[in-house]
């Protein structure tokens, strides 16, 4: 995909969804941070169901520490890996209180120092809350970037770096949300909905398939 095609790709996604955002439900930076930690290897729908019960009871570092690890586990036990996530969340709350006045840090180094927070989680928080032009690459974005030719890479970091470099500046702030939603609902893993796709004529994979069919 060349520069003009990439610009057209994002222009169409923007026209279809001018104000994209995460599907995780949150009311504060802290609530988003906890939701993103919980969302690793889990669906946003599943996380939202758990946090809908958790946040009315505890939605600050202090209140989650008051719940204790067993109390927290009761609220998130429907989510995969809930034992290790509960431990990380309790530790993260302790660090936020002791080092950050209970506030979520606005920079990568301090975010990634929090237990349970890796590069992808930090990128989601930096982009969604602090509106920094970073790219959180999950399985959806990794697949879509390679399949369409938007940014081909052998690993997540390679795709992230290429997306940051290749995405036209006007679209960079919202690109993460457009790509994740497109990957989640249209450019799906097993049966991509190419017929419904508004960017299929720009996609390397679709054009390759079309040529093969024409040749036959």
Beta strands, then each sheet from edge to edge (+ up, - down):
end
